[in-house]
Amino acid sequence: MSKKTSDVMVVGFALFAMFFGAGNLIFPPLLGFTTGSGWLEAFIGFAITGIGLPLLGVMAMSRNDGEYEKFAGKVGSGFSVVLGIIINLCIGPLFAIPRTGATTYELGFKPLFPGMSSLVATLIFFGITLFFVVKPSTVIDNIGKYLTPILLVTLFIIIIRGIIMPADSAMAIKDGIHFSNGFFEGYQTMDALAATLFSGIIISNIRDKGYTDDKEQMKMTIMAGMVSTTCLLLVYGGLTYLGAKYAYLFPEGISMTELLIGITSAVLGNWGKIVLGLAVAFACLTTAIGLTTSVSDYFAKSTNNKLSYNAIAIIITVVSLVISNSGVDRIVSLAVPILTAIYPVILMLIVLNVFSDFIKSRGAYVGSIIGALCISIFDGLSAAGVNLGGFKSILHSLPLGSSGFGWLLPAIIGLFLGGLLTHPSRSHNESL
């Protein structure tokens, strides 16, 4: 194997492992469970937001030298700062990192060691995370060379065995808009948010391997992204299918973690808990390492290193440890409204940056984001249980509004109006 091929595989596996964490493991089986025979339609929707959008995010960031400020600064410097803080808090100590610890306890430690408290389990988990994080230069290679292969082997044991085994019942036919269900479920992975930060680590690692030419870096990034995407498609598709195939074994309302434990036990018997525990531990650990590294680096740079990288990493780890003990379901429910509000913004930013060669006007970026936000904020409030009264029916009356895509048309209108009303020569980086 050539050095270039080896580097692509290492970086690609690392990117996969950083993306594939707690949400990626628990949401696909639940998606298959709730959609039954419509699992493929739902999976396509999930793949768009859970795989395609993060890959586009990596490509968009590579076009901006892996610098978040260039990526979001096309709207305005003030917007860039606010959005950056929100993203880093979401994928950092508020939701994503705590969820990795909570999932590891509920799926890894608890089934194997019923008497172990969540506090002890999360102390062990975040202690290991911090050990890897304090040496960021070795993060990518450690993940790509050692942790990812173990993760993939354990996952494919579960998936292949589950596909081969005959089922005692046909997949249930379940009503619903399966595509949109899958599309919005992909939000919960938070991978599109993470892509704006992981990319910096990935691109920096590619440079460190000797690929200094911009075009060469872009090519390496895309190739590594394709390796990651292939792995994600196989794993996501397999887990979603298993959720649909074995849905008949479980009652409605089963929790995400209980469902995954049940499927694994049905597929592998008594060995299931051990194999699942390994898969969960490595999936969540690799993501926790990647997220903690990225978020710590972001806030260290934002404070001009007045707070050191290591100090911030310790703070994030401690806060994540505390929140993780509230449990997976609680963390997921708290994240839904915020993700519903900000994901359309991230989606538009990624798409606009990918096609930045054709979009020269800052106004197009501003208009698109304003258009998306005008609707997505109210969608988020609705998801939080806020009574919007008659305004909710207005939201549903918008094109695609009943499916949760009411923000799309206003974003497109804002894109064209903003582009028409501003001169193309105006700087992308002009402050709001």
HELIX and SHEET records of a PDB file:
HELIX    1   1 LYS A    3  PHE A   19  1                                  17    
HELIX    2   2 ALA A   22  THR A   35  1                                  14    
HELIX    3   3 TRP A   39  ALA A   47  1                                   9    
HELIX    4   4 ILE A   48  GLY A   52  3                                   5    
HELIX    5   5 LEU A   53  SER A   62  1                                  10    
HELIX    6   6 TYR A   68  ALA A   72  1                                   5    
HELIX    7   7 SER A   77  LEU A   89  1                                  13    
HELIX    8   8 CYS A   90  LEU A   94  3                                   5    
HELIX    9   9 ALA A   96  THR A  103  1                                   8    
HELIX   10  10 THR A  104  PHE A  109  3                                   6    
HELIX   11  11 LYS A  110  LEU A  112  1                                   3    
HELIX   12  12 SER A  118  VAL A  133  1                                  16    
HELIX   13  13 PRO A  136  THR A  138  5                                   3    
HELIX   14  14 VAL A  139  ASN A  142  1                                   4    
HELIX   15  15 ILE A  143  LEU A  147  3                                   5    
HELIX   16  16 THR A  148  ILE A  164  1                                  17    
HELIX   17  17 HIS A  178  GLU A  185  1                                   8    
HELIX   18  18 GLY A  186  THR A  189  5                                   4    
HELIX   19  19 ASP A  191  ASP A  208  1                                  18    
HELIX   20  20 ASP A  214  LYS A  245  1                                  32    
HELIX   21  21 ALA A  247  LEU A  249  5                                   3    
HELIX   22  22 MET A  256  LEU A  268  1                                  13    
HELIX   23  23 GLY A  269  TRP A  271  5                                   3    
HELIX   24  24 GLY A  272  SER A  302  1                                  31    
HELIX   25  25 TYR A  309  SER A  324  1                                  16    
HELIX   26  26 VAL A  328  VAL A  354  1                                  27    
HELIX   27  27 ARG A  362  ALA A  383  1                                  22    
HELIX   28  28 PHE A  391  SER A  397  1                                   7    
HELIX   29  29 GLY A  401  SER A  403  5                                   3    
HELIX   30  30 LEU A  408  LEU A  421  1                                  14    
END                                                                             
